[in-house]
Amino acid sequence: MDSQVKRGFLDACVLATIARGDSYGYQIVKSAPAALSLSESTLYPILRRLKASGRVTEYAQEHNGRTRKYYSITPQGRGWLAAFAAQKSEIEDVLRYIERGVNRD
């Protein structure tokens, strides 16, 4: 998947994962669609960007004697995710246009 296209989908997938329930880095990576090839080194800059934009918050919680950072989606994050999902028909239109170019003989 092209990196520019992938960036928007990465943000949306990370938010969608967190929207299902507060989560931590490793679990977010494991929950993301395999086609995105999300790694922890890719995830943490995304989480920092989402936090800076007010779409997620983080909090610390002890787990097995260690502190683990959990991420929670904010109302602003839910709004952004809904707006992204609302673009589905536009995304499908663009994909159909591309497919017509690819399938042209």
N, C-alpha and C positions, 0 to 999 in steps of 0.2 A: 504494500500500500504506500502511495506517495506520502512523503513526510508532511507536506502542507495540509493535505486532506486529513491525514492521521491526527494532527494536533487538535483540531476541533473535536474529533471523535474521542480522542483520549480524555480531554477535559470532560466531555459529556459522559463517557463511560465511568470515569472516576466518581463523578457526582452521582450517577445512577447507582453505583455500588454503595456509596455512603448513604444515599437516600433510602436504601433497604434496611439500614441500621448502622449505627456508629461502628466504625471499623478501624483497623490499624494497617500499617503499610504492607506487611507480608500477606495479610488476608485480602487486601484490595488487589494485589498483584495476582493472587490465585483465583480471584473471582472474575477478573476481567476477561473478555473474549480473547481466545487464543490468537485470532487473526491480528490483534493489535501488538502482539509480542511485547507487552508491558513488562518492564523490569523495575526493580527497586531503584536503580540509578536514574531511570526515566521518571518514575513516580514522584520522588521527593521534590524535584523542581516544580512539577505540576501542583502538588499539594501546597507548596510555598506560594505559587502564583494564585491559586484558588483562595488561600487564606488572605493574602494581601488584597484581593479584590472583594473580600467579604462574603465569599460564597461558601466557605467552610470555617469552622472553628476547631481548635484542638484542645485537648485536656489530657492530663497524665493520670494513669491509674496503675496501681501495683498489680503485677501478674507473676506468680511464682518467684517472688522476692526481687523482681526487677520492675523498673518503671517502664511502662509502655505508653506511647502517644496514641491516642484515639482521635479520630476526626469525625465531626458531625456537620451535616449540611445545614445551612442557614435558610431562612425564608428567601433571601436574595438568591441563594444557590438554587433553590427549588424553582424560583421564577425563571432564572436563566435556563435551567434544564427544560422547563416546559416550553419556553420560547424556542429552544434548539429543536425539540421534538416536533414543534408545530411547523417546522420547515420541511417535514418529511416529503410532502408532495413536490416541493421545489427540488429537493435532492433527487427524488425519483425522476422528475422531468429531465434534469441534467444527465442522469445516468442513461435514460432512454435515448437522449440526443447523442451521447457518446457511443452507445451500442449501435445506433443506425450508421454512424461513421465507420465503426469497426467492421460491421457486417456488410458493408457495401462492396459489391463485386466489380 
